[in-house]
Amino acid sequence: PKAHTAIAKMPKVAPRERKAPRTVPESLLKKRKRNERLAKAAAEKAAADAKAAAASKEEIFKRAEKYVKEYRDVAREVVNSKRQAKLDGDLYMGAEPKLLLVVRIRGINRMAPQTRKILQLLRLRQVQNATFLRVNKATLNMLKRVEPYVTYGTPNLKTVRELIYKRGYAKVNNQRLPLSDNKVIADVLGKHDIICMEDLIHEIYTVGPAFKEANKFLWPFKLSSPLGGYKAKRKHFAEGGDAGNRDEYINNLIRRMN
């Protein structure tokens, strides 16, 4: 009976009123929609980029295979021409070189202003700098004037490839960027159908129609001092020195400097 009395005396608790749900601020709703829209756009862009990268990779492999076949065909044609000339009792004369590799070997001491200006035009501002040049009357005349300060010759495919892969840097907006990604090449030279390293090497080595743009895209190569040193910088290569034209022997020098 006492327990019943205690329960009866307990005050009745009024039921809690349910609060209305909080309204989400309009600014927060806009922010959520914007984030969802941006995330969706980013996902679509990532998928499109991945698809384009896969297609580009396949195209790059096809081009590389085509260039390898082209180089082999040219080398085979030269060998066959030499054999045929030997059988006929003639002397085989190869085609005139279209590409030169120029390396600066001397500093600015007692240099004439005109010589200094020509070296600047050739983009050879420092000792051990190297650049590619197209062979024509103008460039040959310029090289004659600066011959005591440079050495040059005809590079082979191996030299061109090793220089670009190992010492190659791009000039983009006057900045020196490493060639670590084909995208750097495609962004600048894509309009000339040069989208990868092999395209760039092929354009330089064959002196193609976009050689000027491709060569300008490359920063002048910064080489090391040659292993074993120079023989005599002030003497011409034909006299046992280092300066001047050395034809295909430029490849041996680059091996020691690269």
Buried (B, 14 or more C-beta within 10 A) or exposed (E): EEEEEEEEEEEEEEEEEEEEEEEEEEEEEEEEEEEEEEEEEEEEEEEEEEEEEEEBEEEBEEBBEEBEEEBEEEEEEEEEEEEEEEEEEEEEEEEEEBBBBBBBBBEEEEBEEEBBEBBEEBBBEEBBBBBBBBBEEEBEEBBEBBBBBBBBBBBBBEBBBBBBEEBBBBBBEEEEBEBEEBEBBBEBBEEBEBBBBBBBBBBBBBBBEBBEBBBEBBBBBEBEEBEEEBEEBEBBBEEEBBBBBBEEEBBEBBEBBB
